[in-house]
Amino acid sequence: MPLDGTWRKSTRSSTNGACVEVRLWHGTVQIRDTKLGAASPILTVSPTTWSGFTTEITTDR
């Protein structure tokens, strides 16, 4: 993920707008709803929390 604060959407996101964007911002990871764009509330978590989340959702069960 770039360190410049640019919002990024997963390449696996669907085209129906049901996805999220993430960015690194001042030592945190911020997440927002792509449907709402700049008007979206922003969830801010630590990089450790984000890493744990992405590991959990991508681990085959």
N, C-alpha and C positions, 0 to 999 in steps of 0.2 A: 504494500500500500504506500503510495507517495506520502512524503512528509510535508507537502506544501499546503495542506488544508483543502485540497480539491475533493469534492464529493465524488464517490465512485459507486457504481452499481455492478453487481455481480454479472459476469458473462453468462451465468446460468439463469438469470432472471427471465421471467416470461414477458411477453409483449403486452399483456393485459393490464399492466400498471400495478399489479399486486406484488410489489417488491420494496426493498429498502435500499438506502444509500448509506455509506459509511465514509468517515474521514478521520484522519489523525489531526488532533487539534490541541496544541499546548500540553502534550504529554497524556492526553486522554483519547479515547475513541468515541466519536459521536455517531449516532444512528438516527435516521429520519425516514419518514414515509415518502416514497417518490411521488405518489398521487398528489400530495399537498405541496411538494417542493419547498420553497423558502418559507411558506406559511406553516409547515409541519412543526409540531413540538419536537424537540431534540432530546434524545436519551443519551446521557454521557456516562461512560463506564471506564474503568481502568483497562489498560492493555492486557493485564492478566485475566481479568474477567472476560474480555472479548475473546481471548485465546481459548479459555476454557469452554466458552459457549460454542465457538466454531468447531472445536475438537469434538464436543459432545454431539453436535448435529451432523457431523460428517463421518462419525464412527459407525461402521457396519455393526449391526446387532445380530 
